[in-house]
Amino acid sequence: MGFYLIVASMLLGLLALKIGFSQFKEKKDKFLSILTSLARLALVLVAVWLGWPK
């Protein structure tokens, strides 16, 4: 189950990265761009934490 959570977190992080960069390029909504960047960072950190050997 942990492997699937790592993969899901990675995919959601990549999706948030794509959304954040596309909004940052358009300079449409800086708040939403910052929010998606924070979500991406959180998802990447969760994936690293789940993958870290315990």
Distance bins in CASP14 RR format, pairs under 12 A and 6 or more apart:
PFRMAT RR
TARGET T0000
AUTHOR 0000-0000-0000
RMODE 2
METHOD distances of the structure
MODEL  1
1 7 0 0 0 0 0 1 0 0 0 0 0
1 8 0 0 0 0 0 1 0 0 0 0 0
1 50 0 0 0 0 1 0 0 0 0 0 0
2 8 0 0 0 0 1 0 0 0 0 0 0
2 9 0 0 0 0 1 0 0 0 0 0 0
2 10 0 0 0 0 0 1 0 0 0 0 0
2 46 0 0 0 0 0 1 0 0 0 0 0
2 47 0 0 0 0 0 1 0 0 0 0 0
2 49 0 0 0 0 0 1 0 0 0 0 0
2 50 1 0 1 0 0 0 0 0 0 0 0
2 51 1 0 0 1 0 0 0 0 0 0 0
2 52 0 0 0 0 0 1 0 0 0 0 0
2 54 0 0 0 0 0 1 0 0 0 0 0
3 9 0 0 0 0 0 1 0 0 0 0 0
3 10 0 0 0 0 0 1 0 0 0 0 0
3 47 0 0 0 0 0 1 0 0 0 0 0
3 50 0 0 0 0 1 0 0 0 0 0 0
3 51 0 0 0 0 1 0 0 0 0 0 0
4 10 0 0 0 0 0 1 0 0 0 0 0
4 11 0 0 0 0 0 1 0 0 0 0 0
4 47 0 0 0 0 0 1 0 0 0 0 0
4 50 0 0 0 0 1 0 0 0 0 0 0
5 11 0 0 0 0 0 1 0 0 0 0 0
5 12 0 0 0 0 0 1 0 0 0 0 0
5 43 0 0 0 0 0 1 0 0 0 0 0
5 46 1 0 0 1 0 0 0 0 0 0 0
5 47 1 0 0 1 0 0 0 0 0 0 0
5 48 0 0 0 0 0 1 0 0 0 0 0
5 49 0 0 0 0 0 1 0 0 0 0 0
5 50 1 0 1 0 0 0 0 0 0 0 0
5 51 0 0 0 0 1 0 0 0 0 0 0
6 12 0 0 0 0 0 1 0 0 0 0 0
6 13 0 0 0 0 0 1 0 0 0 0 0
6 43 0 0 0 0 0 1 0 0 0 0 0
6 44 0 0 0 0 0 1 0 0 0 0 0
6 45 0 0 0 0 0 1 0 0 0 0 0
6 46 0 0 0 0 1 0 0 0 0 0 0
6 47 1 0 1 0 0 0 0 0 0 0 0
6 48 0 0 0 0 1 0 0 0 0 0 0
6 49 0 0 0 0 1 0 0 0 0 0 0
6 50 1 0 1 0 0 0 0 0 0 0 0
6 51 1 0 1 0 0 0 0 0 0 0 0
6 52 0 0 0 0 0 1 0 0 0 0 0
7 13 0 0 0 0 0 1 0 0 0 0 0
7 14 0 0 0 0 0 1 0 0 0 0 0
7 43 0 0 0 0 0 1 0 0 0 0 0
7 46 0 0 0 0 0 1 0 0 0 0 0
7 47 0 0 0 0 1 0 0 0 0 0 0
7 50 0 0 0 0 1 0 0 0 0 0 0
7 51 0 0 0 0 0 1 0 0 0 0 0
8 14 0 0 0 0 0 1 0 0 0 0 0
8 15 0 0 0 0 0 1 0 0 0 0 0
8 43 0 0 0 0 1 0 0 0 0 0 0
8 46 0 0 0 0 1 0 0 0 0 0 0
8 47 0 0 0 0 1 0 0 0 0 0 0
8 50 0 0 0 0 1 0 0 0 0 0 0
9 15 0 0 0 0 0 1 0 0 0 0 0
9 16 0 0 0 0 0 1 0 0 0 0 0
9 39 0 0 0 0 0 1 0 0 0 0 0
9 40 0 0 0 0 0 1 0 0 0 0 0
9 41 0 0 0 0 0 1 0 0 0 0 0
9 42 0 0 0 0 1 0 0 0 0 0 0
9 43 1 0 1 0 0 0 0 0 0 0 0
9 44 1 0 0 1 0 0 0 0 0 0 0
9 45 0 0 0 0 1 0 0 0 0 0 0
9 46 1 0 1 0 0 0 0 0 0 0 0
9 47 1 1 0 0 0 0 0 0 0 0 0
9 48 0 0 0 0 1 0 0 0 0 0 0
9 49 0 0 0 0 1 0 0 0 0 0 0
9 50 1 0 0 1 0 0 0 0 0 0 0
9 51 0 0 0 0 1 0 0 0 0 0 0
10 16 0 0 0 0 0 1 0 0 0 0 0
10 17 0 0 0 0 0 1 0 0 0 0 0
10 40 0 0 0 0 0 1 0 0 0 0 0
10 43 1 0 0 1 0 0 0 0 0 0 0
10 44 1 0 0 1 0 0 0 0 0 0 0
10 45 0 0 0 0 0 1 0 0 0 0 0
10 46 0 0 0 0 1 0 0 0 0 0 0
10 47 1 0 1 0 0 0 0 0 0 0 0
10 48 0 0 0 0 1 0 0 0 0 0 0
10 50 0 0 0 0 1 0 0 0 0 0 0
10 51 0 0 0 0 0 1 0 0 0 0 0
11 17 0 0 0 0 0 1 0 0 0 0 0
11 18 0 0 0 0 0 1 0 0 0 0 0
11 40 0 0 0 0 0 1 0 0 0 0 0
11 43 0 0 0 0 1 0 0 0 0 0 0
11 44 0 0 0 0 0 1 0 0 0 0 0
11 47 0 0 0 0 1 0 0 0 0 0 0
12 18 0 0 0 0 0 1 0 0 0 0 0
12 19 0 0 0 0 0 1 0 0 0 0 0
12 36 0 0 0 0 0 1 0 0 0 0 0
12 39 1 0 0 1 0 0 0 0 0 0 0
12 40 0 0 0 0 1 0 0 0 0 0 0
12 41 0 0 0 0 0 1 0 0 0 0 0
12 42 0 0 0 0 1 0 0 0 0 0 0
12 43 1 0 1 0 0 0 0 0 0 0 0
12 44 0 0 0 0 1 0 0 0 0 0 0
12 46 0 0 0 0 1 0 0 0 0 0 0
12 47 0 0 0 0 1 0 0 0 0 0 0
13 19 0 0 0 0 1 0 0 0 0 0 0
13 20 0 0 0 0 0 1 0 0 0 0 0
13 21 0 0 0 0 0 1 0 0 0 0 0
13 36 0 0 0 0 1 0 0 0 0 0 0
13 37 0 0 0 0 0 1 0 0 0 0 0
13 38 0 0 0 0 0 1 0 0 0 0 0
13 39 1 0 0 1 0 0 0 0 0 0 0
13 40 1 0 1 0 0 0 0 0 0 0 0
13 41 0 0 0 0 1 0 0 0 0 0 0
13 42 0 0 0 0 1 0 0 0 0 0 0
13 43 1 0 1 0 0 0 0 0 0 0 0
13 44 1 0 0 1 0 0 0 0 0 0 0
13 45 0 0 0 0 0 1 0 0 0 0 0
13 46 0 0 0 0 1 0 0 0 0 0 0
13 47 0 0 0 0 1 0 0 0 0 0 0
13 48 0 0 0 0 0 1 0 0 0 0 0
14 20 0 0 0 0 0 1 0 0 0 0 0
14 21 0 0 0 0 0 1 0 0 0 0 0
14 36 0 0 0 0 0 1 0 0 0 0 0
14 39 0 0 0 0 0 1 0 0 0 0 0
14 40 0 0 0 0 1 0 0 0 0 0 0
14 43 0 0 0 0 1 0 0 0 0 0 0
14 44 0 0 0 0 1 0 0 0 0 0 0
14 47 0 0 0 0 0 1 0 0 0 0 0
15 21 0 0 0 0 0 1 0 0 0 0 0
15 22 0 0 0 0 0 1 0 0 0 0 0
15 36 0 0 0 0 1 0 0 0 0 0 0
15 39 0 0 0 0 1 0 0 0 0 0 0
15 40 0 0 0 0 1 0 0 0 0 0 0
15 43 0 0 0 0 1 0 0 0 0 0 0
15 44 0 0 0 0 0 1 0 0 0 0 0
16 22 0 0 0 0 0 1 0 0 0 0 0
16 23 0 0 0 0 0 1 0 0 0 0 0
16 32 0 0 0 0 0 1 0 0 0 0 0
16 33 0 0 0 0 0 1 0 0 0 0 0
16 34 0 0 0 0 0 1 0 0 0 0 0
16 35 0 0 0 0 1 0 0 0 0 0 0
16 36 1 0 1 0 0 0 0 0 0 0 0
16 37 1 0 0 1 0 0 0 0 0 0 0
16 38 0 0 0 0 1 0 0 0 0 0 0
16 39 1 0 1 0 0 0 0 0 0 0 0
16 40 1 0 1 0 0 0 0 0 0 0 0
16 41 0 0 0 0 1 0 0 0 0 0 0
16 42 0 0 0 0 1 0 0 0 0 0 0
16 43 1 0 0 1 0 0 0 0 0 0 0
16 44 0 0 0 0 1 0 0 0 0 0 0
17 23 0 0 0 0 0 1 0 0 0 0 0
17 24 0 0 0 0 0 1 0 0 0 0 0
17 33 0 0 0 0 0 1 0 0 0 0 0
17 36 1 0 0 1 0 0 0 0 0 0 0
17 37 0 0 0 0 1 0 0 0 0 0 0
17 38 0 0 0 0 0 1 0 0 0 0 0
17 39 0 0 0 0 1 0 0 0 0 0 0
17 40 1 0 1 0 0 0 0 0 0 0 0
17 41 0 0 0 0 1 0 0 0 0 0 0
17 43 0 0 0 0 1 0 0 0 0 0 0
17 44 0 0 0 0 1 0 0 0 0 0 0
18 24 0 0 0 0 0 1 0 0 0 0 0
18 25 0 0 0 0 0 1 0 0 0 0 0
18 33 0 0 0 0 0 1 0 0 0 0 0
18 36 0 0 0 0 1 0 0 0 0 0 0
18 37 0 0 0 0 0 1 0 0 0 0 0
18 40 0 0 0 0 1 0 0 0 0 0 0
19 25 0 0 0 0 0 1 0 0 0 0 0
19 26 0 0 0 0 0 1 0 0 0 0 0
19 28 0 0 0 0 0 1 0 0 0 0 0
19 29 0 0 0 0 0 1 0 0 0 0 0
19 32 0 0 0 0 1 0 0 0 0 0 0
19 33 0 0 0 0 1 0 0 0 0 0 0
19 34 0 0 0 0 0 1 0 0 0 0 0
19 35 0 0 0 0 1 0 0 0 0 0 0
19 36 1 0 1 0 0 0 0 0 0 0 0
19 37 0 0 0 0 1 0 0 0 0 0 0
19 39 0 0 0 0 1 0 0 0 0 0 0
19 40 0 0 0 0 1 0 0 0 0 0 0
20 26 0 0 0 0 1 0 0 0 0 0 0
20 27 0 0 0 0 0 1 0 0 0 0 0
20 28 0 0 0 0 0 1 0 0 0 0 0
20 29 0 0 0 0 1 0 0 0 0 0 0
20 30 0 0 0 0 0 1 0 0 0 0 0
20 31 0 0 0 0 0 1 0 0 0 0 0
20 32 1 0 0 1 0 0 0 0 0 0 0
20 33 1 0 1 0 0 0 0 0 0 0 0
20 34 0 0 0 0 1 0 0 0 0 0 0
20 35 0 0 0 0 1 0 0 0 0 0 0
20 36 1 0 1 0 0 0 0 0 0 0 0
20 37 1 0 0 1 0 0 0 0 0 0 0
20 38 0 0 0 0 0 1 0 0 0 0 0
20 39 0 0 0 0 1 0 0 0 0 0 0
20 40 1 0 0 1 0 0 0 0 0 0 0
20 41 0 0 0 0 0 1 0 0 0 0 0
21 27 0 0 0 0 0 1 0 0 0 0 0
21 33 0 0 0 0 1 0 0 0 0 0 0
21 36 0 0 0 0 1 0 0 0 0 0 0
21 37 0 0 0 0 1 0 0 0 0 0 0
21 40 0 0 0 0 1 0 0 0 0 0 0
22 28 0 0 0 0 1 0 0 0 0 0 0
22 29 0 0 0 0 0 1 0 0 0 0 0
22 32 0 0 0 0 0 1 0 0 0 0 0
22 33 0 0 0 0 1 0 0 0 0 0 0
22 36 0 0 0 0 1 0 0 0 0 0 0
23 29 1 0 0 1 0 0 0 0 0 0 0
23 30 0 0 0 0 1 0 0 0 0 0 0
23 31 0 0 0 0 1 0 0 0 0 0 0
23 32 1 0 1 0 0 0 0 0 0 0 0
23 33 1 0 1 0 0 0 0 0 0 0 0
23 34 0 0 0 0 1 0 0 0 0 0 0
23 35 0 0 0 0 1 0 0 0 0 0 0
23 36 1 0 0 1 0 0 0 0 0 0 0
23 37 0 0 0 0 1 0 0 0 0 0 0
24 30 1 0 0 1 0 0 0 0 0 0 0
24 31 0 0 0 0 0 1 0 0 0 0 0
24 32 0 0 0 0 1 0 0 0 0 0 0
24 33 1 0 1 0 0 0 0 0 0 0 0
24 34 0 0 0 0 1 0 0 0 0 0 0
24 35 0 0 0 0 0 1 0 0 0 0 0
24 36 0 0 0 0 1 0 0 0 0 0 0
24 37 0 0 0 0 1 0 0 0 0 0 0
24 40 0 0 0 0 0 1 0 0 0 0 0
25 33 0 0 0 0 1 0 0 0 0 0 0
26 32 0 0 0 0 0 1 0 0 0 0 0
26 33 0 0 0 0 1 0 0 0 0 0 0
27 33 0 0 0 0 1 0 0 0 0 0 0
28 36 0 0 0 0 0 1 0 0 0 0 0
29 35 0 0 0 0 1 0 0 0 0 0 0
29 36 0 0 0 0 1 0 0 0 0 0 0
30 36 0 0 0 0 0 1 0 0 0 0 0
30 37 0 0 0 0 0 1 0 0 0 0 0
31 37 0 0 0 0 0 1 0 0 0 0 0
31 38 0 0 0 0 0 1 0 0 0 0 0
32 38 0 0 0 0 0 1 0 0 0 0 0
32 39 0 0 0 0 0 1 0 0 0 0 0
33 39 0 0 0 0 0 1 0 0 0 0 0
33 40 0 0 0 0 0 1 0 0 0 0 0
34 40 0 0 0 0 0 1 0 0 0 0 0
34 41 0 0 0 0 0 1 0 0 0 0 0
35 41 0 0 0 0 0 1 0 0 0 0 0
35 42 0 0 0 0 0 1 0 0 0 0 0
36 42 0 0 0 0 0 1 0 0 0 0 0
36 43 0 0 0 0 0 1 0 0 0 0 0
37 43 0 0 0 0 0 1 0 0 0 0 0
37 44 0 0 0 0 0 1 0 0 0 0 0
38 44 0 0 0 0 0 1 0 0 0 0 0
38 45 0 0 0 0 0 1 0 0 0 0 0
39 45 0 0 0 0 0 1 0 0 0 0 0
39 46 0 0 0 0 0 1 0 0 0 0 0
40 46 0 0 0 0 0 1 0 0 0 0 0
40 47 0 0 0 0 0 1 0 0 0 0 0
41 47 0 0 0 0 0 1 0 0 0 0 0
41 48 0 0 0 0 0 1 0 0 0 0 0
42 48 0 0 0 0 0 1 0 0 0 0 0
42 49 0 0 0 0 0 1 0 0 0 0 0
43 49 0 0 0 0 0 1 0 0 0 0 0
43 50 0 0 0 0 0 1 0 0 0 0 0
44 50 0 0 0 0 0 1 0 0 0 0 0
44 51 0 0 0 0 0 1 0 0 0 0 0
45 51 0 0 0 0 0 1 0 0 0 0 0
45 52 0 0 0 0 0 1 0 0 0 0 0
46 52 0 0 0 0 0 1 0 0 0 0 0
END
